[in-house]
Amino acid sequence: MLEKNTNNILIRLPEVVRITGLRRSSIYSKINSKSKYFDASFPKPVPLSSGIRGGVAWPLLEIEQWISSRINARENRQN
């Protein structure tokens, strides 16, 4: 039986939206380096196929780390 490595779980966009509270358009703006809302700290998607129009997913661990960084930034501003 294979053990599940929780560090390598990929989640699709609806789950990223649910977890972060961001809308789809905001997520894509954060990863678009040409957008004025670009956020270099936001996790980049992982392509799920080699095709140009293939699906993407995000590493759950990186999304969780990004959320933690936002919480830490808030707490640092309050101090």
N, CA, C and O of each residue as an XYZ file, in Angstrom:
316
protein
N       0.836     -1.180      0.000
C       0.000      0.000      0.000
C       0.887      1.251      0.000
O       1.864      1.322      0.746
N       0.543      2.237     -0.838
C       1.307      3.474     -0.915
C       0.871      4.446      0.166
O      -0.319      4.615      0.432
N       1.858      5.082      0.784
C       1.541      6.124      1.755
C       1.335      7.432      1.008
O       2.032      7.727      0.037
N       0.383      8.196      1.468
C       0.095      9.471      0.840
C       1.060     10.524      1.370
O       1.132     10.753      2.578
N       1.796     11.159      0.475
C       2.696     12.237      0.843
C       1.910     13.541      0.742
O       1.651     14.032     -0.357
N       1.535     14.093      1.882
C       0.690     15.290      1.877
C       1.415     16.515      1.347
O       0.772     17.524      1.056
N       2.740     16.456      1.214
C       3.479     17.580      0.656
C       3.304     17.694     -0.851
O       3.624     18.732     -1.431
N       2.805     16.655     -1.491
C       2.692     16.647     -2.945
C       1.254     16.649     -3.450
O       1.002     16.248     -4.587
N       0.323     17.085     -2.639
C      -1.067     17.125     -3.078
C      -1.288     18.340     -3.960
O      -0.938     19.462     -3.592
N      -1.867     18.110     -5.120
C      -2.211     19.193     -6.036
C      -3.717     19.431     -5.958
O      -4.509     18.490     -5.908
N      -4.094     20.709     -5.949
C      -5.511     21.049     -5.906
C      -5.868     21.901     -7.118
O      -5.055     22.686     -7.606
N      -7.083     21.731     -7.585
C      -7.546     22.473     -8.758
C      -8.090     23.832     -8.336
O      -8.260     24.106     -7.148
N      -8.357     24.664     -9.311
C      -8.762     26.048     -9.081
C      -9.961     26.212     -8.142
O      -9.901     27.067     -7.257
N     -11.043     25.445     -8.283
C     -12.163     25.648     -7.348
C     -11.759     25.490     -5.881
O     -12.293     26.179     -5.012
N     -10.825     24.592     -5.609
C     -10.361     24.398     -4.242
C      -9.465     25.562     -3.798
O      -9.521     25.975     -2.640
N      -8.644     26.089     -4.707
C      -7.816     27.254     -4.386
C      -8.727     28.437     -4.059
O      -8.474     29.176     -3.108
N      -9.779     28.611     -4.844
C     -10.754     29.680     -4.596
C     -11.373     29.497     -3.216
O     -11.471     30.453     -2.446
N     -11.784     28.291     -2.905
C     -12.432     28.017     -1.618
C     -11.488     28.273     -0.448
O     -11.877     28.889      0.545
N     -10.252     27.802     -0.563
C      -9.301     27.907      0.540
C      -8.840     29.351      0.755
O      -8.746     29.805      1.895
N      -8.555     30.072     -0.326
C      -7.992     31.419     -0.194
C      -9.062     32.491     -0.030
O      -8.796     33.550      0.538
N     -10.256     32.229     -0.517
C     -11.287     33.260     -0.505
C     -11.154     34.230     -1.665
O     -11.926     35.184     -1.772
N     -10.174     33.991     -2.542
C      -9.987     34.839     -3.720
C     -10.858     34.335     -4.867
O     -11.190     33.152     -4.936
N     -11.217     35.234     -5.750
C     -11.944     34.826     -6.950
C     -10.953     34.349     -8.005
O      -9.756     34.626     -7.938
N     -11.488     33.629     -8.972
C     -10.673     33.082    -10.063
C      -9.846     34.177    -10.734
O      -8.647     34.005    -10.952
N     -10.481     35.297    -11.059
C      -9.781     36.380    -11.747
C      -8.654     36.954    -10.893
O      -7.604     37.323    -11.419
N      -8.864     37.030     -9.588
C      -7.821     37.542     -8.686
C      -6.624     36.603     -8.646
O      -5.477     37.049     -8.619
N      -6.890     35.319     -8.641
C      -5.812     34.335     -8.626
C      -4.968     34.455     -9.892
O      -3.739     34.473     -9.831
N      -5.640     34.535    -11.039
C      -4.888     34.653    -12.294
C      -4.175     36.000    -12.399
O      -3.118     36.079    -13.024
N      -4.722     37.058    -11.806
C      -4.024     38.351    -11.780
C      -2.772     38.266    -10.923
O      -1.750     38.867    -11.254
N      -2.843     37.530     -9.833
C      -1.690     37.395     -8.939
C      -0.540     36.627     -9.586
O       0.619     36.846     -9.232
N      -0.835     35.737    -10.521
C       0.240     34.959    -11.150
C       0.682     35.536    -12.498
O       1.627     35.035    -13.108
N       0.001     36.587    -12.963
C       0.339     37.214    -14.245
C       1.321     38.354    -13.992
O       0.950     39.376    -13.415
N       2.561     38.185    -14.415
C       3.600     39.181    -14.140
C       3.317     40.524    -14.807
O       3.930     41.526    -14.439
N       2.409     40.569    -15.775
C       2.067     41.827    -16.451
C       0.899     42.545    -15.773
O       0.558     43.666    -16.151
N       0.302     41.924    -14.800
C      -0.836     42.509    -14.095
C      -0.349     43.463    -13.004
O       0.693     43.234    -12.390
N      -1.108     44.531    -12.768
C      -0.735     45.426    -11.677
C      -0.983     44.776    -10.311
O      -0.542     45.296     -9.286
N      -1.687     43.641    -10.299
C      -1.954     42.907     -9.063
C      -1.033     41.698     -8.889
O      -1.260     40.853     -8.023
N       0.009     41.626     -9.722
C       0.960     40.515     -9.650
C       1.520     40.394     -8.242
O       1.879     41.390     -7.614
N       1.590     39.162     -7.756
C       2.133     38.869     -6.425
C       3.141     37.736     -6.585
O       2.773     36.570     -6.724
N       4.403     38.099     -6.562
C       5.465     37.103     -6.772
C       5.454     36.021     -5.703
O       5.998     34.937     -5.913
N       4.841     36.305     -4.558
C       4.813     35.309     -3.491
C       3.680     34.296     -3.653
O       3.665     33.269     -2.976
N       2.732     34.581     -4.546
C       1.615     33.649     -4.726
C       2.103     32.430     -5.511
O       2.816     32.580     -6.503
N       1.724     31.224     -5.074
C       2.209     30.005     -5.734
C       1.847     29.939     -7.222
O       0.753     30.322     -7.639
N       2.788     29.450     -7.985
C       2.572     29.263     -9.419
C       1.879     27.921     -9.653
O       2.133     26.957     -8.930
N       1.012     27.857    -10.652
C       0.346     26.584    -10.945
C       1.313     25.586    -11.586
O       2.319     25.958    -12.191
N       0.977     24.334    -11.433
C       1.742     23.229    -12.006
C       0.962     22.688    -13.198
O      -0.201     22.315    -13.044
N       1.571     22.634    -14.387
C       0.854     22.072    -15.538
C       0.598     20.579    -15.341
O       1.466     19.846    -14.866
N      -0.592     20.145    -15.708
C      -0.947     18.733    -15.552
C      -0.760     17.935    -16.841
O      -0.890     16.711    -16.848
N      -0.455     18.634    -17.922
C      -0.175     17.948    -19.181
C       0.870     18.751    -19.941
O       1.202     19.875    -19.564
N       1.377     18.168    -21.001
C       2.399     18.858    -21.785
C       1.779     19.759    -22.850
O       2.494     20.512    -23.512
N       0.473     19.694    -23.021
C      -0.195     20.525    -24.022
C      -0.283     21.978    -23.605
O      -0.241     22.301    -22.418
N      -0.405     22.842    -24.580
C      -0.497     24.280    -24.319
C      -1.749     24.613    -23.519
O      -1.704     25.453    -22.620
N      -2.844     23.975    -23.830
C      -4.107     24.280    -23.170
C      -4.487     23.241    -22.123
O      -5.667     23.021    -21.849
N      -3.494     22.620    -21.554
C      -3.746     21.605    -20.535
C      -4.155     22.227    -19.212
O      -3.993     23.429    -19.001
N      -4.679     21.410    -18.334
C      -5.101     21.872    -17.025
C      -3.920     22.160    -16.115
O      -2.795     21.725    -16.364
N      -4.204     22.902    -15.060
C      -3.193     23.208    -14.056
C      -3.764     22.941    -12.672
O      -4.975     22.826    -12.489
N      -2.870     22.846    -11.716
C      -3.256     22.673    -10.320
C      -2.190     23.359     -9.476
O      -1.110     23.685     -9.968
N      -2.499     23.572     -8.214
C      -1.582     24.241     -7.303
C      -1.194     23.280     -6.188
O      -2.027     22.507     -5.715
N       0.075     23.326     -5.763
C       0.484     22.510     -4.614
C      -0.212     23.019     -3.344
O      -0.084     24.192     -2.991
N      -0.931     22.153     -2.676
C      -1.657     22.522     -1.471
C      -0.725     23.121     -0.429
O      -1.064     24.119      0.207
N       0.433     22.527     -0.250
C       1.381     23.014      0.746
C       1.776     24.460      0.469
O       1.870     25.261      1.400
N       2.006     24.804     -0.785
C       2.401     26.178     -1.128
C       1.251     27.159     -0.888
O       1.482     28.290     -0.460
N       0.029     26.737     -1.160
C      -1.133     27.594     -0.891
C      -1.248     27.828      0.613
O      -1.484     28.954      1.052
N      -1.084     26.775      1.396
C      -1.150     26.916      2.854
C      -0.037     27.820      3.383
O      -0.260     28.610      4.301
N       1.152     27.707      2.809
C       2.266     28.562      3.223
C       1.993     30.024      2.856
O       2.323     30.926      3.626
N       1.398     30.260      1.693
C       1.058     31.621      1.288
C       0.043     32.231      2.257
O       0.176     33.387      2.657
N      -0.965     31.451      2.630
C      -1.964     31.923      3.590
C      -1.282     32.271      4.919
O      -1.568     33.313      5.509
N      -0.393     31.411      5.383
C       0.345     31.680      6.630
C       1.161     32.955      6.521
O       1.245     33.722      7.481
N       1.764     33.192      5.360
C       2.570     34.408      5.177
C       1.694     35.654      5.251
O       2.128     36.689      5.758
N       0.465     35.562      4.749
C      -0.461     36.700      4.824
C      -0.860     36.960      6.277
O      -0.966     38.114      6.692
N      -1.080     35.903      7.047
C      -1.425     36.055      8.463
C      -0.248     36.668      9.223
O      -0.434     37.560     10.051
N       0.956     36.189      8.938
C       2.152     36.732      9.596
C       2.356     38.202      9.247
O       2.734     38.996     10.109
N       2.109     38.570      7.996
C       2.256     39.966      7.574
C       1.266     40.841      8.323
O       1.608     41.956      8.718
N       0.063     40.367      8.523
C      -0.944     41.110      9.281
C      -0.473     41.323     10.705
O      -0.567     42.431     11.235
N       0.031     40.277     11.323
C       0.464     40.369     12.719
C       1.679     41.291     12.862
O       1.818     41.983     13.871
N       2.552     41.300     11.860
C       3.714     42.183     11.906
C       3.303     43.635     11.766
O       3.938     44.508     12.359
N       2.268     43.920     11.004
C       1.769     45.287     10.864
C       1.141     45.788     12.145
O       1.201     46.980     12.447
N       0.535     44.882     12.905
C      -0.142     45.267     14.144
C       0.839     45.567     15.272
O       0.492     46.270     16.222
N       2.042     45.050     15.178
C       3.042     45.254     16.251
C       3.808     46.530     16.069
O       4.679     46.848     16.879
